[in-house]
């Protein structure tokens, strides 16, 4: 099983470090800053074996060049990306090997046009009898706890397609996004669905975690289908809220998604 640990960076980023039992080799995902990664490696006598990139934004790629000065390691990332530091380009449907585990690649444009995510189905294929564990999704800035990424380059249609992909993943899939946006996202989710008891329960839990400076991530797909308005565009309560905000009756889920995404952009709750 892949063990995942958070390395905090900047104000609210998480760089995810992947490791396996009884081995000092690790991968990191979206190292926007090299310094906390190098500190973690030194403190724990770890060896960096590779880097995974989800998209080109500097807070996800800014530390790559410095990390590669210490070792000529592979950098996996989207094949058609403005970021030039990718040594092993990946496209939709590809896979990559991380510490003996195969991660599948899914293109999820919307936040950026080059955005991809990595999915581990929870099995260890190299064993004679595969051992099942919880699936894991490393989704960058697409799916957040109770939210989704801003549409900087892509369209609502593209991000909606990503949400459909996430919804069909197993309910126990652990979701590792790269920002601690949970409290702000939950405030918006409550504005959209004020009677949603699951949202309020998650607010209470996440508030307690943040008071202890504990990450609210990972979330999981089952929880997100209960609390995340961007996964709940088929819900009558979300549709009614979107209609009310738009001042008209919306025709389909994509219109609902576009309205609540714009609403979230302007939300100051």
N, C-alpha and C positions, 0 to 999 in steps of 0.2 A: 504494500500500500504506500502511496505517496503521502508523506507527512508534510504539512503546510504550516509555515510560520510567517507571521507578519513582521516586516521591518518598516516602521513608520518613517516617512520622509516628508519634507516640506511641512505645510500646515495640516493637510488632511489626506495625503497619499499613503497607500500601502504598497510596498514592494514585496511580492510573495516569494518566499524561499522554499524550494521543493527538495526533500531529502528522502532517503530510505533508511531502514534500520541497519545498524552495524556497518555504516559506510560514511566516510567523511566527505563524499562528493555531493555537490549541490548544484541546482539550477536556480536562477532568479527570473522573475517575470516583471517587465516594465521598470527597470532601474533608472528612474529619472535623476537620481543622485547617487554617485558612486560611494560617497563617504560613509553612510550608514551600512552599506553592504560590506565594504572593506573592514569596518570595525567589527561587524558580526562574524566575518570569516576569521579574523585574527583572534577574537575572543574565544572562539569555539574550535579552532584548528581545523577549519573546513577548506576544501578545495573547490573553486568555482569551475564547473564543467561546461556550462553553456548558459545562454540567455534567450528568453522568449519575449517577443515584442508583439503587442496587440495592435498598435497604431502609431502614427508618426509624431504625435504631440510631444513637445520637449520635456514635459514632466513625466514622460514614460520612456524617453530615450536618452535624456541628457547625460546619464552616467556611463553609457556604453563604452565610449572611446577610452575613458580612464580605466575602466575595468579590463579592457582588452590589452592595455599596456602591460599588465602583469601576466597575461597568459593569452595565447592565440586560440581563443575559444570560439565555437560557432555561435552566431546570432541568428536565430530563427525569427521570421516575421513575414508580413504580407508581401506578396510578389510585386504588386504594383503600388509602391509606396513612395512618397516624396522623401522619406528617410533613406539616406544612402548607406547606412551602416549595417544593413542586413547581408549576411554572408550565405544564408540558406533560405531563399525565398519560398514561400508556401502559398498555395491557392486553395480555394474551396474544394473539399474532398480529399486533400492530402493528409498525411499523418507525419508525426515526428517522434523519435525515440528519446525518452527522458528517463535516465537512470533505469533502463530496462523495461520501462512502461511505454506503451504506445498511446499517444494523444492524437485525437482526430481534430482536423481544422475545419471550421465553418466560417464562411464569409458573412459578416453581419454589418454591412454599411449602414450609415445613418448618422451617427455621431461624426465620423469621417468616412470618406469613400473607401479607404484602404483597411478599415477595421476588420479584424478577424478575432475569433475566440478559439480556445483550446478546450477539448472535452476528453476526460478520462472516464471510461465506462465502469471502472471499479474492479476490473479483473486483471490478474497477473498472468499474461499469456505465456510467459516463459516457464511457468511451473507445469509439471506433468498433469496435475489436476488444478486448474485455475481456481484461485481463491477469490470469492466475491467480497467486495467492500463497497462503501458508498461511492457513487459516481461523483466526479468533481468537475466543475465548470469554472474556467478562468476567462472572464468576459470583459476585462478592461473597463471601458466607460460606456458600455451598452446597458446592461441590466444592473441596477442598484437595488439595495434593500428599499422597498417601497417606491422605487423610481426608475428612471431610465436616463440615458445621456441626452444632452442638448443636441439639436440638429444643426451642427456647424457647417457640414458640407452636403449631407444627404437629405433625403425627403422623408416625410411622414410614412409614405408607402414603404420605403426601404426599412425604416425602423420597426414598422408594424410587422413586417415579414420576420424580422429578428425576434420580436416578441412571440410570434407564433411558433418559431423554432424552440424557444426556451420553454414555452408552455407544454410542449409535447415530451420534454425530458422527464425521466422518472422523478416522482415526488421527492425522493430522498436525496436528490442531487444537491451537493453542497455548492453554493454560489460564492465565488471569490471575485468581487469587483475591486477597483483600485482607489476608491475614495471613501472617506468616512463622512458620508452625506446623510446618514440614516435619520437623524432627528429632524432635519429640514424636510426631508422627503416625507416623513411620517406626519409632519404638521400639514403638509399639502394633502396627503391621503385622507386625513381627518376632515379637511375642508371639503373634499369631494364627497366623502361618505361619513358624515358625522355620527351616524348610528352604527357604524361597523365596529363591533366589539373586539374583533381580532386586531384592528388597528390600534385601539386604545390599549389593549393588553401588550402589544409590541412596543408602544410608546413607553409604557411603564417599565418593561424589561430593559429596553435600550437606554433609558434614562439612568437606571441603576448601573448598567455596565459603564456608561460614560463617566458617571461620578467616580467610578473606581479606575478610570482610564484604561478600561478593557475594550478592545475592538468589538463592535456590534456584528462584524463579519466573521465567519460566513453566515449567510442566510441559507434558505433552501427553497426549492421550487414549490413545495407544498405550501409553505408560509406565504410565498409571493403571490400565489394564486388566490390567497385570502385577503391580502392587504394592499397589493400593488395596483393602483388604478390603471397603469399602462398594460397590465395583464388582464384587466377586468373590464375591457371595453364592451364585452358582451353582456355585462351585468346591467340590469335595469336601473339600479341606483346610480351607477356611473353614467349611464346614458342620460338619465333625467338631469343629473348635475351638469353634464356637458351641454345639453339643450338649454338649460336655464342660463348658463354662462354665455352661450352664443346668442341667446335671444331668438332662437328659431329651432325647429325640429331638424335634427341631423339625419342624414339618409342611411348611413352605414357605419361600421366600426372604424373604418379608416378616418372618416370625418370626426368621429368621437375622439379618436386618438390625437388627431391634429389639433383639435380644440383644447384638449386637456394638456397637451404638450406646450402650447402657447400660453395657456393659463398658468402653468407651472413656471414658465420663463418670467412671467410678470408678478408671480405670487410673492408677497412680503409678509406672510403670516408668522 
